[in-house]
Amino acid sequence: MTKLELKKCEKLMYEAIREAELAKKEYDEAEKYLKAENTIKWEVAQRKADQRMGYAEGINQILAVLNFKHKDMRTLSKLI
């Protein structure tokens, strides 16, 4: 893998980490709506979180297939 490719993979990895962290926050927000019995807002927050998490998981799978190695890949795996 060239240095340019490594940089692009690293950028993707950090993007996936950000998305997974945002998804975790949105899941927490969805739980608050569920406890407040606001099912419409719960559904919206849940779906947004699912989309973000799916995006992060997809990036993780791509990086795994490319055999990308980085110390922060563990962070990504723990978030997912």
Secondary structure, DSSP 8 states (H G I E B T S, - for coil): --HHHHHHHHHHHHHHHHHHHHHHHHHHHHHHHHHTT-HHHHHHHHHHHHHHHHHHHHHHHHHHHTT---TTHHHHHHH-
